Each structure stands twice: as C-alpha cells, then as structure tokens.
C-alpha cells in the first residue's frame, strides 16, 4: 500500500501533506512555491510509493467553483498526464484554511507563527488529507455492516 499525498494548490504557494504507508495518519510534508511544485513532485514520487494524489477542490458555499478552480483544473490535468499510474482525486477544501488557523491557535502558536502562510498551507493540506481518509474509513465501515 502506498502513501496518500494531498495538495492544497494556491496561486503562490502549494501545501503538501502525506499519509504514512498504511494510510492511517496524515502529516504535513512541506509548502513549496507553486512555480516549483512539479519539480518537487518529480523528486518525491521517485523516492516514495504514492497510491493516490488528493487535490483540494476550491468550492464556494453555494457549491460553485471558486476563482482558484481556473488554476487547479489545469494543474490536475497535468498531474494526470505526467503520472497516469497514480489516481488523482478532488476533495472539498472549503474551510481548510480557517480550520488550519484554528488548529494553530489551539496548538498555542504565537501570533507571529500563526501568520506564517506557508505553515497555514501545509496544515490545510493535512486537513484535506484527513477529511479524505476519514471519508474512506467511514465508507469501508458501512460496507462491513
């Protein structure tokens, strides 16, 4: 079983998180400049077995795509072209940045540390991956009964 990798794709920065090989726990990996995300992914995917890439789906409250979707969709298309052997799935990223900020407050980070946008993006990627993994676990639990 390979790792799951999640991406919080942004205009300037992209947060990345991964699961452990057993796909139990999501951990922040890094934040990279969006312009260098494919260089990072090429290097990472050569070293690690990734069984699925989960990309945050930018959606507004009314379920309409947000403005960032015009950047995310071409990114996902390129991912699928470059790595056809790895499934790429979307996962709703609504509130992930707000949840990341709350997580940082709950962890007791100082205001200056909470303003670190790279850390917010990385934690957002973790939240996206956790939501995806929890949903899969719930579906599997329902199938058992």
VMD Tcl script that draws the C-alpha trace (Angstrom):
set ca {
  {0.00 0.00 0.00}
  {1.42 3.38 -0.96}
  {1.13 6.72 0.71}
  {-1.64 9.19 0.00}
  {-0.42 12.66 -0.95}
  {-2.59 15.76 -0.69}
  {-2.12 19.12 -2.31}
  {-3.55 22.47 -1.31}
  {-2.83 24.25 -4.59}
  {-2.55 28.01 -4.49}
  {-1.59 30.86 -6.74}
  {1.73 31.49 -4.96}
  {2.24 28.56 -2.59}
  {1.20 24.93 -2.51}
  {0.85 23.00 0.73}
  {1.64 19.29 0.64}
  {0.80 16.54 3.12}
  {1.25 12.77 3.08}
  {-0.05 9.76 4.91}
  {2.04 7.06 6.44}
  {2.45 3.95 4.24}
  {-0.51 2.26 5.99}
  {-2.69 5.31 5.25}
  {-3.65 5.86 8.87}
  {-2.17 9.25 9.78}
  {-1.85 12.46 7.75}
  {1.29 14.56 8.26}
  {2.39 17.87 6.84}
  {5.25 17.48 4.41}
  {6.10 20.95 3.17}
  {4.97 24.07 1.35}
  {6.58 24.85 -1.99}
  {6.35 27.74 -4.38}
  {3.63 26.86 -6.86}
  {6.03 27.52 -9.71}
  {8.23 24.67 -8.41}
  {5.55 22.16 -7.43}
  {6.21 19.77 -10.33}
  {9.95 19.74 -9.62}
  {9.17 18.83 -6.02}
  {6.65 16.16 -7.02}
  {9.00 14.58 -9.56}
  {11.68 14.19 -6.91}
  {9.29 12.99 -4.22}
  {7.48 10.47 -6.42}
  {10.80 8.92 -7.47}
  {11.58 8.18 -3.81}
  {8.16 7.30 -2.38}
  {5.35 4.97 -3.40}
  {2.20 7.10 -3.68}
  {-1.05 5.29 -4.45}
  {-3.29 8.37 -4.81}
  {-2.97 12.15 -5.04}
  {-5.75 14.17 -3.41}
  {-6.13 17.77 -4.57}
  {-8.19 20.32 -2.71}
  {-11.30 21.24 -4.68}
  {-11.84 25.01 -4.44}
  {-15.58 25.43 -3.97}
  {-17.71 28.29 -2.69}
  {-20.51 27.92 -0.17}
  {-23.10 27.58 -2.96}
  {-21.11 24.63 -4.41}
  {-19.95 26.74 -7.35}
  {-16.24 26.57 -8.21}
  {-14.18 29.33 -6.67}
  {-11.84 31.58 -8.63}
  {-8.88 29.28 -7.92}
  {-10.55 26.45 -9.88}
  {-9.28 28.01 -13.13}
  {-5.76 27.27 -11.86}
  {-6.47 23.96 -10.14}
  {-8.11 22.24 -13.10}
  {-5.13 22.66 -15.49}
  {-2.84 21.59 -12.63}
  {-4.83 18.39 -12.11}
  {-4.92 17.71 -15.84}
  {-1.13 17.99 -15.94}
  {-0.79 15.72 -12.90}
  {-2.92 13.08 -14.63}
  {-0.87 13.37 -17.81}
  {2.53 13.19 -16.07}
  {1.58 10.43 -13.60}
  {-1.08 8.31 -15.34}
  {-0.37 5.40 -12.98}
  {-1.44 7.43 -9.92}
  {-5.13 8.23 -9.46}
  {-5.86 11.90 -8.77}
  {-8.97 12.76 -6.80}
  {-10.53 16.02 -5.68}
  {-11.56 16.67 -2.09}
  {-13.58 19.64 -0.87}
  {-11.22 22.18 0.65}
  {-13.84 24.59 2.00}
  {-12.84 25.89 5.40}
  {-9.44 24.14 5.33}
  {-7.56 27.44 5.74}
  {-9.86 28.57 8.54}
  {-9.53 25.18 10.22}
  {-5.74 25.40 9.84}
  {-5.73 28.82 11.53}
  {-7.90 27.46 14.36}
  {-5.61 24.45 14.73}
  {-2.64 26.78 15.07}
  {-4.46 28.82 17.74}
  {-5.48 25.65 19.58}
  {-1.86 24.49 19.50}
  {-0.85 27.69 21.26}
  {1.24 29.12 18.45}
  {2.18 32.76 18.86}
  {0.50 35.31 16.60}
  {3.68 35.73 14.54}
  {3.86 31.97 13.92}
  {0.16 31.86 13.01}
  {0.82 34.46 10.30}
  {3.23 32.06 8.57}
  {1.28 31.44 5.36}
  {3.50 28.50 4.40}
  {2.53 26.72 7.61}
  {-1.16 27.51 7.04}
  {-0.95 25.97 3.54}
  {0.79 22.85 4.85}
  {-1.75 22.38 7.65}
  {-4.56 22.95 5.12}
  {-3.15 20.07 3.06}
  {-3.18 17.90 6.20}
  {-6.82 18.81 6.86}
  {-7.75 17.95 3.26}
  {-6.00 14.59 3.55}
  {-7.52 13.80 6.95}
  {-11.01 14.52 5.60}
  {-10.38 12.29 2.60}
  {-9.03 9.44 4.74}
  {-11.87 9.69 7.27}
  {-14.43 9.57 4.47}
  {-12.83 6.41 3.06}
  {-12.81 4.80 6.51}
  {-16.48 5.63 7.02}
  {-17.38 4.12 3.63}
  {-15.42 0.99 4.48}
  {-17.11 0.72 7.87}
  {-20.54 0.98 6.23}
  {-19.63 -1.81 3.81}
  {-18.77 -4.12 6.69}
  {-22.26 -3.93 8.19}
}
mol new
graphics top color blue
foreach p $ca { graphics top sphere $p radius 0.5 }
foreach p [lrange $ca 0 end-1] q [lrange $ca 1 end] { graphics top cylinder $p $q radius 0.2 }
display resetview
